[in-house]
Amino acid sequence: MTFRHIRVAAFISTVFLGLGVYLPFFPLLLSEKSFAPEEVAILVAVPIAAKLIATPAITAALGRFKDRRKGAFVYCLAAAFSFLALSVSDGFLAALICLAVFGAFWNALIPVGDSFALYEVRNSSADYGHIRLWGSLAFIVANLLAGVVIADLDATSGLLLIALLIFSAGATARVLPPPITSSDLTSTRTQAKPRISQDLRDPQFFCVALVAGAIQSSHAMIYTFGSVHWQTLGFSTAEIGSFWAIGVVSEILLFLTAGFFLSRVPSVALIVLGGAFAMVRWWLHPMTTDFVSILVLQLLHGITFGATHFGVQSFISRNRSDAATPGAQAAIVLVSGIFTVATTLVAGVLYREYAAGAFVFMAGLAGLGLLPLLMFFSPKVRDQADQ
């Protein structure tokens, strides 16, 4: 990796440090504040709703900054200060407001990092997987350390820890590689705003976004109630942290072989692989109650999430220019957000009614999500459509 690539990897890593604490333990911290399961589901869904409403425009707007690094820095600060406000506020309404602002900017940081990484892939022979895997490593470190630390912290201190980690992403945003060339910048400014709607009118792109959104939203149950469920089984926060960490280990293995997949495996095949294994994973989830079985099942995360994510990024890299990438990332965020908001809100009701059995519904969602992709990209269907 060159110094340019290292700087992009550093930004992605610090973003995932915050995510590595937020994702597994935020629902637990909310539960410690005595929010009911339905309220926890709503509060977890609020940042995702903000992702749906505001993040696509915020992500696409990155292309309008004269220096994209400044845009990334501003987004980090906005996310950090809003989460800081959440940590020192009380009440359901205050939490809703803070999380709405937080979600709008926080959810933009991962696609923003991906846009920097894809630029390096196209223009400096970078390996996307080798850049992105550092985010996964940071996520694992955060899972394991937070699993030990969170047990000794109250809810407010735990939230302050997450805010501090988000501030660290702002520091690395300041050392991202130099901005794109002036010719690319002009092209981006003219295309970034309308590109979201243009992408969604592209049947192939819309189909990929739709299916990837369904598969990724099938993770909503484990993101919202995975840690809560494991806690009810008697596992400690340190053990719960290890469950999250082992899943990301399998992501890293996928990213290490990214070069092979990019050159030999079609983007759509990676997404189908992710959806198929998601069906298996969520069907088996209620049956895994011992430590070893949970660890083994969590290894599928590298395929259910990682292969799907990598397939989408590969599709964008192959079918969109540098100038069009922020808009394409924003369109993916929009479609994924619609699915994830709906699934997260439903997750609260399903978990209350069915407990661990609610995960089986996610297997159905992943399976249904695959149908349009398999139909649209079927050679037979495509041949008939061309006649």
N, C-alpha and C positions, 0 to 999 in steps of 0.2 A: 504493500500500500504506500502511495506517495503521501507527502505532507498534506496535500489538498484532501485526499481521501480520509486521512486521519482526523482532520478538522470536522468533516461531515459526520464521521463516526462518533466523534466526541459529543456533538450536538444531539444526535439520535440517542446516544447512551444516557445522557443526563435527562432527556425526556422520559426514557424508560425507567430510570431510577425512581422518579415520582410515580409512574404508573405501577411499578412493582410493589409499592406500598399501598397505593390507592385501590387498585383492582381487588386484591384479596381481602383487604382489611377495612375498607371504607364501610361496607354494610355492617360489619361487626361494631365499628365505632358508632354508627348511627343507632344500632340496637342498644348500645351502652347508654345512649342518651334517652332511652325509653321510648323510642318511636315504635309503633306497631308494625307488623310485617307489611301491611298495605302501604303505610307511610314510608317505610324503607324502600319499597318498590318504586313509589312515586319519586322519592328524592334521588334514587339511583337513576331513574328515567329522565329526570329534569336535564342533566347535562347532555343526555342523548337527544332529547327534544330540542335543546339549543343547537346541537349538532345538525339537526334537520332544518331548523329555521334560519339560523344565522351563519353557521360554519361554512357552507358551500360558498356564500358570497365572500366571506373573510378569506377563505383559501384562494379563491380565484383572484381576489384583490391583491394578493402578494405580488402578482406580475405587474402591478401598477406602481410599485415602489421603484424609485430610481436605483436603490440598492436593496435587494431582497433580504440581505442580512439584517437591515434595520427593521424590516417588517417582522421577521422572525423574533427579533429582540422585543419589539412592542407587544407581540402576541404573548410571549413568555411572561412579561411583566403584568399584563392584564389578567392572565390566568392566575398568577401567583398572588396578586393583591386581592382578588376576589375570593380565593380560597383562604387567605389569611383572615379576611372579614368573616368567613364562615366559621372559622375555628374559635373566634371570640364572640360570636353572636349566639343568641338563644331563641328558641321557638321555631315552629314549623314554617311559618311565612318567611321569616328572615333567611332560613336555610334555603327555601325555594328561590329567593331572589339572588342570593350569592351564587348558588349552583347554576342558575341560568346564565349569569355572566361568565362564570368559570368555564362552563361547558362550551360556550360559543368559541372561546379562544383556545382552550386546552385541546379540544378535538381537532383543531386545525394543525397542531404541532406535528403530529405523526405524518399526515400527508405533505406538510411543508418539508419535513426531513426527507421524505421519499422523493420530493421534487428535486432537492439538491442532489440526492444520491443518483437519480436517473440522469441528471445533467452530466454527472461525472462518468456514468456508464457510456453515454453517447459520445462524450467529447474528450475523455482522457483515459479510455480503456479500463475503467474501473470494473470490478466484479461486485454487482449489487449485493449478492449474498454475503460477501466478505465485509462490506460496510455495515449491512443491516444486522449481522450476527452480534455485533458489539452492543446493540440495543438489547438483544435477547440475554446476553451475558449480564448486562447491568440489571435487567429485570430479575434474573436469578439471584444476584447478590442482594438486591432489595428484598426479595421474598424471604430469603434465609435470615438476613440480619433483622428485618422487621418482625419476623415471626418470634424472635427472641426478645426484641426491645418492646414491642407493642404490649406484651404481657405485663410489663412493669409500668405502663403509662396509662393515665386516664384518657377519656375520649378527647378532651381538649388538647392535651399534649400530643396525642397521636395525629390529630388534624394539623397542628402546628408543624410537626415533622414533615408532613406531606407538602405543606406550603413552602418550607425551607428548600426541599428538593426541587420544587418547581422553579424557585428563584435561581437555583444553580444552572438550570437550562438556559436562563437568560444570559448568564456569563459566557457560556459556550457559543451562544448565538452571535456574540460579538466577534468571534474568531472564525466564523464560517468563511469558505473561500470567496474570492472577489466576485462581484456581480456579473451577470451575463453581458455579452457584447451589446453595443448600442443598436446594431441591426436587429438582433433578437428581441431587444427591449421594445423597439418600435412595433415589431410584429405582435409581441405579447400584449401591448397596450390596446391594440386594435381588436384582438381576438379574445382576451380574457373574459370580458363581461358576457358576450353572447355565447361563448363556447359551451357553457353548461347546457343550454337548451339545444344547441346543435348536436352535442354528443348524445343527448337523450333521444334525439330524433333519428339517430343512426341505429338501425335495427340490431346490428351485431353488437354494438357497444351497449345498447340498452339491455339486450338479452344477457350479456355477461354481467352487467351491473345488477340486474334483477336477481339472477341466480346466486351470485356472490353475496348479495345482501341477505338473501334467505338463509344461506349456509352460515354466514357469520353471525346472524341474529339468533341462530339456534344455540349459540353460546350464552345467550342472555340469562338463561336459568342458572348456569354455573357461576357466571359473573356476579349475579345478584344474591344467590342463595347457596352457592357451593361451599363457602367457608362456614356459613350458618349451619348447613346440613352436617358437615364434618364435625363441627363443634357439638352438635346434638348426639353424634356417635361416640363422643368422649375423647376426641383428639385434642391435643394442646395446640396453641398458636404456633409453636415451633414446628410441630408435625404438619399443620395446615400450610405453613410456609414452604415446607419441603414438597408438598403435593403440587403447589403452583410452580415451584422451581423445576421439578422433574419434567413437567410438560414443556417448559421452554428449552430444556436440554435437547429434546427431540427437534424443536425448531432450529436450534443451532446446527444440528447434524444436516438438516435440509439446506440451510443457508451455505454450509461449507461445500455442498455439492451443487451450488447454484449454477456454476458455469456449465456443468454437464446438462442440467435441465434446460437451460436457456437455448442450448444448441441442438438438443435432441428431442425434447418433449414439447408438444404444442401447449400453448397457454390454456386452452379449453380443457385439455386432458388433465392438467394439474387441478383445475377447479372441480372437475368431475370426481377426481380422486379424493379431494377434500370432502365433498358432499357424501360420497359413499361411506367413507370412514366415520363421518359425523353420525350417520344413521346407526352404525354399529356402536359407536361410543355412547350415545345417549340411551340406546336400548339396554345396554349392559350396566349403565351407571347405578340404577337403584339396587342392583344385585351385588355391588362391590362395597363391602363394609369393613374389611380388614385392611391393615396398613399396606401390606405387599400388593394386594389386588388393586387398591386405589392407585398406588404408584405405577403399576403396569398399565392400567387404563389411561392414566394421565399422559403416558408417552404418546398416545394417539393425538395429542394436541398439536404436535408438530405437523401432522397431516391435516387434521380438521381445520385448524386455523392457518398454519404456516403454508401449506400447499395452496389453499384457496387464495390467501393474500399474495403469494408469490405469482400465482397464475394471473391475477388481476394486474399486478405491476408489470409482468412480462407482456401482457396484452397491450397495456398503455405504451410501454417502451417500443414495441414493434409497430404500433399503429398511430402514434401521435408524435408530433414534433416537440422540440424543447419549448417553443412558444405556447403550444396548446396543452402542455402537461398540467399546469396549475388548474385550468378549467376542467380537464379530464378527471383529475384527482377530486375536484369539488363535486363533479357529477356523481362519482362513486360514493362520496360522503353523503350526498343527498339521498340517494336510493337506499344505501345501507342504513341511514338514520331513520327513514320511514319504517323499515322492517324492525329495527332494534328498539325503537320507542314502543311500538305496538307490542312486541314480544315481551319487553321488560315489564310493561304494565300488566299484561296478562299473567306474567310469571308470579306476581304477588298473589293473585287469586288462585292459580293452579297449585302453588306451594302450600297455601293455607288449606286447600281441600284435599290434596293428594300427597303432600310431603315429598319424599324422594320419588314417588311414582310420577310426579309432574315432569321429570326429565324425559320420559318416554314420548311426551308430546313434541319435544324438540327433535326426536328422531323422525317423526312424521313431517315436521317442517323442513328439515334438510332433504328428505326424500322428495317432497313436493317441489322444492326449489330446483331440483335437478331436471324436472320434466321439460321445461321450455328450452333449456340448453341442449339437451339430448335431441329434442325435436328440431330445433332451429339449425343446429350444426350437423344433423344427420345428412350424409351424402345423398340418400334417396330423396329426402324432403327438399334439399337444395336443388337437386336435378329437376324435380317436378316443378319447383318454383321458377326455374330458368326457362322452362318450355313454354 
